[in-house]
């Protein structure tokens, strides 16, 4: 399926920002890799790179939401869903290249003084945690236990992704269930 010009820009920016960070990527590189003319960028994203970064984070958020739902969708327990999630993310880590950081944080933490970026990062992370809470409750966890489990999973995942990136090894993500559940 052919991507629209806007979607080409978003997809390309998301990939490049994830690999190199917000400050490591210039608009010319995004335009070259996407094959989109400069005028189209400003037509779709009047504030240029800032708007494009927010859109890229939104795209990544949607993909992560889908992955979380797939992981927990057929799970018979919270542990099974979390284990599937970690394995799916290990596979994604391998496919993206073992130098890729957390998609949203690497896109938006590049401008630490940007209040819109900070707000959007918090919203995305809160949405992922809430989504996991919903799955945990559906799988039998009490609301308090579900909230604690989801926050714990998120923190372990962020640390695991960072360690996997440092070691260039998806095994760090695959072994997270033992850290999360077996202590």
C-alpha positions as CSV (number, residue, x, y, z in Angstrom):
1,X,0.0,0.0,0.0
2,X,1.3,3.4,-1.0
3,X,1.8,5.8,2.0
4,X,0.5,9.3,1.7
5,X,3.0,12.2,1.7
6,X,2.2,13.0,5.3
7,X,2.5,9.4,6.4
8,X,5.9,9.1,4.6
9,X,7.2,12.0,6.5
10,X,5.8,10.7,9.9
11,X,7.1,7.2,9.3
12,X,10.6,8.4,8.2
13,X,10.9,10.9,11.0
14,X,9.9,8.3,13.6
15,X,12.5,5.8,12.3
16,X,15.3,8.4,12.1
17,X,14.4,10.1,15.4
18,X,14.4,6.7,17.1
19,X,17.8,5.8,15.7
20,X,19.5,9.2,16.1
21,X,17.4,11.2,18.5
22,X,15.6,14.5,17.9
23,X,18.7,16.6,17.7
24,X,20.6,14.0,15.6
25,X,18.3,14.3,12.6
26,X,17.9,17.3,10.4
27,X,14.9,18.1,8.2
28,X,17.0,17.7,5.0
29,X,17.8,14.1,6.1
30,X,14.1,13.4,6.7
31,X,13.2,14.9,3.3
32,X,15.9,13.0,1.5
33,X,15.1,9.6,3.1
34,X,11.3,10.1,2.6
35,X,11.6,11.5,-0.9
36,X,9.2,14.2,-0.1
37,X,9.7,17.8,-1.2
38,X,10.3,20.5,1.4
39,X,7.0,22.4,0.5
40,X,5.1,19.3,1.5
41,X,6.7,19.1,4.9
42,X,5.6,22.6,5.8
43,X,2.2,22.1,4.2
44,X,1.5,19.2,6.6
45,X,3.7,20.4,9.5
46,X,3.7,24.2,9.7
47,X,6.0,24.3,12.7
48,X,8.4,21.9,10.9
49,X,10.5,19.5,12.9
50,X,8.6,20.1,16.2
51,X,5.2,19.3,14.7
52,X,6.7,16.3,12.9
53,X,8.3,15.0,16.1
54,X,4.9,15.1,17.9
55,X,3.2,13.4,14.9
56,X,6.0,10.7,14.9
57,X,5.5,10.2,18.6
58,X,1.8,9.8,18.0
59,X,2.5,7.2,15.3
60,X,4.8,5.2,17.6
61,X,2.2,5.5,20.4
62,X,-0.4,3.9,18.1
63,X,2.0,1.1,17.2
64,X,2.8,0.4,20.8
65,X,-0.8,0.4,21.7
66,X,-1.5,-2.2,19.1
67,X,1.5,-4.4,20.3
68,X,0.2,-4.2,23.9
69,X,-3.3,-5.2,22.9
70,X,-1.9,-8.1,20.8
71,X,0.3,-9.3,23.6
72,X,-2.5,-9.3,26.2
73,X,-5.4,-10.1,23.9
74,X,-5.3,-13.9,24.2
75,X,-3.4,-14.1,27.4
76,X,-4.9,-16.3,30.2
77,X,-3.0,-14.4,32.9
78,X,-1.2,-11.1,33.5
79,X,2.1,-13.0,33.6
80,X,1.4,-14.6,30.2
81,X,0.5,-11.3,28.6
82,X,3.5,-9.5,30.0
83,X,5.8,-12.3,28.9
84,X,4.3,-12.2,25.4
85,X,4.8,-8.4,25.4
86,X,8.4,-8.6,26.3
87,X,9.0,-11.2,23.6
88,X,7.2,-9.1,21.0
89,X,9.3,-6.1,21.9
90,X,12.5,-8.2,21.8
91,X,11.6,-9.1,18.2
92,X,10.8,-5.5,17.4
93,X,14.2,-4.5,18.9
94,X,15.9,-7.0,16.5
95,X,13.9,-5.7,13.5
96,X,14.6,-2.1,14.2
97,X,18.3,-2.5,14.7
98,X,19.9,-3.0,18.0
99,X,20.8,0.7,18.4
100,X,17.3,2.0,18.6
101,X,16.1,3.6,21.8
102,X,12.6,3.7,23.3
103,X,10.7,5.3,20.4
104,X,8.8,8.0,22.2
105,X,11.5,9.1,24.7
106,X,14.2,9.2,22.1
107,X,12.0,11.4,19.9
108,X,10.8,13.8,22.5
109,X,13.5,13.9,25.1
110,X,15.9,15.6,22.7
111,X,14.3,18.9,23.5
112,X,14.2,18.8,27.4
113,X,13.0,22.4,27.7
114,X,10.0,21.9,25.3
115,X,6.9,21.8,27.5
116,X,4.8,20.3,24.7
117,X,7.3,17.4,24.3
118,X,7.4,16.8,28.0
119,X,3.6,16.8,28.3
120,X,3.2,14.5,25.3
121,X,5.7,12.0,26.6
122,X,3.9,11.9,30.0
123,X,0.6,11.4,28.2
124,X,1.9,8.6,26.1
125,X,3.5,6.8,29.0
126,X,0.4,7.2,31.1
127,X,-1.7,5.8,28.3
128,X,0.5,2.7,28.0
129,X,0.4,2.2,31.7
130,X,-3.4,2.6,31.8
131,X,-3.8,0.2,28.9
132,X,-1.8,-2.4,30.8
133,X,-3.8,-1.7,33.9
134,X,-7.0,-2.5,31.9
135,X,-5.5,-5.8,30.7
136,X,-4.3,-6.7,34.2
137,X,-7.8,-6.0,35.7
138,X,-9.4,-8.0,32.9
139,X,-7.1,-10.9,33.7
140,X,-8.1,-10.9,37.4
141,X,-5.9,-8.4,39.2
142,X,-7.5,-6.0,41.7
143,X,-7.4,-2.4,40.7
144,X,-4.6,-1.5,43.1
145,X,-2.5,-4.6,42.1
146,X,-3.1,-3.9,38.4
147,X,-1.9,-0.3,38.8
148,X,1.2,-1.4,40.7
149,X,1.9,-4.2,38.2
150,X,1.5,-2.0,35.2
151,X,3.9,0.7,36.6
152,X,6.4,-2.0,37.6
153,X,6.2,-3.5,34.1
154,X,6.7,-0.2,32.5
155,X,9.8,0.7,34.5
156,X,11.3,-2.7,34.0
157,X,10.6,-2.5,30.3
158,X,12.3,0.9,30.0
159,X,15.4,-0.3,31.9
160,X,15.4,-3.6,29.9
161,X,15.3,-1.7,26.6
162,X,18.1,0.5,27.7
163,X,20.2,-2.5,28.8
164,X,19.4,-4.3,25.5
165,X,20.5,-1.3,23.6
166,X,23.8,-1.0,25.5
167,X,24.6,-4.6,25.1
168,X,23.2,-4.9,21.6
169,X,21.3,-8.0,22.7
170,X,17.5,-8.6,22.6
171,X,18.0,-11.3,25.2
172,X,17.8,-8.5,27.8
173,X,14.2,-8.0,26.8
174,X,13.4,-11.7,26.7
175,X,14.6,-12.3,30.2
176,X,12.5,-9.5,31.7
177,X,9.7,-11.9,32.8
178,X,12.1,-13.6,35.2
179,X,13.1,-10.3,36.6
180,X,9.5,-9.1,36.9
181,X,7.9,-12.2,38.3
182,X,10.7,-14.3,39.9
183,X,12.6,-11.4,41.4
